[in-house]
């Protein structure tokens, strides 16, 4: 996004990540937050925390080479807790109800991931771009964050999953542990492009009405 860290892209008068942090700050389900950022965004992050006066942010730390390394860095800094919520800083359009659904779902088996049913038909293809399979769309969901885990289970997954994964739920799945899917939202987009930023702004404005 123009060479700017997307989590600090301006949105409605604040950096994008400030809207995400504000949701956690105002949620009674959350006791502490560790903000994990790229190394060159740490100073900017610490300044934001000071300016906004967040009370729940216990640490601001640097991420790692891989997404899972960044999450592990954050987990290592949490004070003793029973549950951990992993969330993308660039997803500001979630709410307390979604977090509650996540906690309720995770209480059933120790792990849960937000998601939404896919709207498009999905094709699995071969390396030469030939269609191998068309999975039943009714069985396919697009995973989002927040993802909620029993803290001890998530730490076990991080300690025993050497391969690269795209989310923490996949790490828990690699242990053979069940993961529950709960209803996210089509508005809960991850901002990765300038177009996404415009869409997320519209969703946040609508939520303020």
C-alpha positions in Angstrom: 0.0 0.0 0.0 2.3 2.7 -1.3 5.2 1.5 0.8 3.3 2.2 4.1 2.8 -0.5 6.7 -0.8 -1.4 6.1 -1.5 -1.6 9.8 -0.7 2.1 10.1 -2.6 3.3 7.0 -4.8 6.2 7.8 -8.5 5.3 8.4 -11.1 7.8 9.7 -8.5 9.9 11.4 -6.5 7.1 13.1 -4.1 4.4 12.0 -5.9 1.3 10.9 -4.6 -0.8 13.8 -5.9 1.8 16.3 -9.5 0.7 15.3 -8.5 -2.9 15.9 -6.9 -2.2 19.2 -9.8 -0.1 20.3 -12.2 -3.1 19.9 -10.0 -5.2 22.2 -9.5 -2.4 24.6 -13.3 -2.0 25.1 -14.1 -5.7 25.2 -14.6 -7.2 28.7 -13.7 -10.6 27.4 -10.1 -9.5 27.0 -7.7 -8.8 29.8 -4.3 -8.2 28.1 -3.1 -7.5 24.6 0.4 -8.1 23.0 0.8 -6.0 19.9 3.2 -7.7 17.4 4.6 -5.4 14.7 7.3 -5.4 12.0 10.6 -4.3 13.4 10.6 -0.9 11.6 7.1 -0.1 13.0 7.8 -0.7 16.7 8.5 3.0 17.5 5.3 4.0 15.7 3.4 1.3 17.6 4.7 2.4 21.0 3.9 6.0 20.2 0.3 5.0 19.3 -0.2 3.1 22.5 1.0 6.1 24.5 -1.1 8.6 22.6 -4.3 6.5 22.8 -3.8 5.5 26.5 -4.5 1.9 26.0 -4.6 0.1 29.3 -4.7 -3.5 28.1 -1.6 -3.5 25.9 1.0 -5.3 28.0 3.7 -5.4 25.4 4.7 -4.2 22.0 7.1 -6.5 20.3 8.7 -7.3 17.0 7.5 -10.1 14.8 9.6 -12.9 13.2 10.4 -14.2 9.8 7.2 -16.1 9.5 3.6 -15.4 10.6 3.8 -18.3 13.1 7.1 -16.8 14.5 5.4 -13.5 15.1 2.5 -15.2 16.9 4.9 -17.2 19.1 6.8 -14.0 20.0 3.5 -12.5 21.2 2.4 -15.7 23.1 5.7 -15.8 25.0 5.0 -12.3 26.4 1.5 -13.0 27.7 1.0 -13.2 31.4 -0.4 -16.6 32.6 -3.8 -17.1 31.0 -6.2 -19.9 30.1 -7.2 -18.6 26.6 -5.4 -16.8 23.8 -7.0 -14.9 20.9 -4.9 -14.5 17.7 -6.1 -11.7 15.5 -4.8 -9.8 12.4 -4.1 -6.1 13.2 -5.4 -5.3 9.7 -8.9 -6.7 10.4 -10.7 -3.8 12.2 -14.3 -4.8 11.4 -15.0 -7.4 14.1 -17.0 -6.9 17.2 -17.6 -8.2 20.7 -20.3 -10.6 19.6 -17.9 -12.3 17.3 -15.3 -12.7 20.1 -18.0 -14.2 22.3 -19.0 -16.6 19.6 -15.3 -17.6 19.4 -15.1 -18.1 23.1 -18.2 -20.2 23.1 -17.0 -22.4 20.2 -13.5 -22.8 21.7 -15.0 -23.9 25.0 -16.3 -27.0 23.2 -13.0 -28.4 22.1 -10.2 -25.9 23.0 -9.9 -24.2 19.6 -12.0 -22.3 17.2 -11.6 -20.1 14.1 -13.9 -17.5 12.6 -15.0 -18.0 9.1 -17.7 -17.5 6.5 -19.2 -19.8 3.8 -17.5 -19.3 0.4 -19.8 -17.6 -2.2 -17.8 -18.7 -5.3 -17.3 -22.1 -6.7 -13.8 -23.3 -5.8 -11.6 -25.3 -8.2 -8.6 -27.3 -7.1 -6.1 -27.3 -9.9 -2.9 -29.1 -11.0 0.5 -27.5 -11.4 -0.3 -27.1 -15.2 -3.5 -25.2 -14.4 -5.9 -28.1 -15.2 -8.9 -28.5 -13.0 -8.5 -31.6 -10.8 -11.6 -31.3 -8.6 -14.6 -29.1 -7.8 -15.2 -29.4 -4.1 -18.7 -29.2 -2.7 -19.1 -25.5 -1.9 -21.5 -26.3 0.9 -18.5 -27.7 2.8 -16.1 -24.8 2.2 -15.6 -21.9 4.5 -13.0 -19.0 4.2 -11.1 -18.8 7.5 -10.6 -15.4 9.2 -9.4 -14.2 12.6 -10.1 -14.0 15.5 -8.9 -17.5 16.3 -9.4 -18.6 19.9 -7.4 -21.3 21.6 -6.7 -22.8 25.0 -3.3 -21.2 25.7 -1.6 -24.5 26.6 -2.9 -26.1 23.4 -1.7 -23.3 21.2 1.8 -23.3 22.8 2.0 -27.1 22.2 1.1 -26.5 18.6 3.8 -23.9 18.2 6.4 -26.2 19.8 5.6 -29.2 17.6 4.8 -27.8 14.2 8.0 -27.0 12.2 6.4 -26.6 8.8 5.2 -23.3 7.5 1.4 -22.7 7.9 -0.9 -19.9 7.0 -2.8 -19.7 10.3 -2.7 -21.0 13.9 -5.7 -23.3 13.4 -3.6 -25.3 10.9 -0.9 -25.7 13.5 -3.5 -27.1 16.0 -4.9 -29.3 13.2 -1.4 -30.8 12.6 -1.6 -32.2 16.2 -4.7 -34.1 15.2 -6.7 -31.8 17.5 -10.2 -30.8 16.4 -10.9 -27.1 15.5 -14.4 -25.6 15.6 -15.5 -23.1 13.0 -17.7 -20.3 14.2 -19.5 -17.6 12.2 -17.3 -14.6 11.3 -18.6 -11.9 9.0 -18.3 -10.9 5.4 -17.5 -7.4 6.7 -14.5 -8.8 8.7 -12.1 -8.2 5.8 -8.3 -8.1 6.0 -7.0 -4.9 4.6 -4.3 -5.6 2.1 -5.0 -3.1 -0.7 -6.1 0.4 -1.1 -9.5 -0.8 -2.2 -9.8 -2.9 1.0 -9.1 0.2 3.0 -12.0 2.1 1.4 -14.4 -0.9 2.0 -13.3 -1.3 5.6 -13.8 2.5 6.2 -17.4 2.2 4.9 -18.1 -0.7 7.2 -16.7 1.1 10.2 -18.7 4.3 9.4 -21.9 2.2 9.1 -21.2 0.6 12.5 -20.9 4.1 14.1 -24.4 5.2 12.9 
